[in-house]
């Protein structure tokens, strides 16, 4: 009762997370800038180009391509790319 919508689920690649700041807490934070972080693909955490995150969101086809956030006292732009299944 009172639900506003259904949670969509999407896998996204997120780039521009500095390698020295890539741990579960920071990756989950970056995912939360555009949705709800549900899972982190651990095999991609050390991959230099991007990290793969499973997100819960309102509309998987309209995930923002860029989000701004703060890690370690510095602002960064994080870039997302929806992985079409």
Buried (B, 14 or more C-beta within 10 A) or exposed (E): EEEEEEEBBBBBBBBBBEEEBBEEEBBBBBBBBBBEBBBBBEEBBEBEEBBBBBBBBEEBEEBEEEBEBEBEEEEBEBBBBBEEE
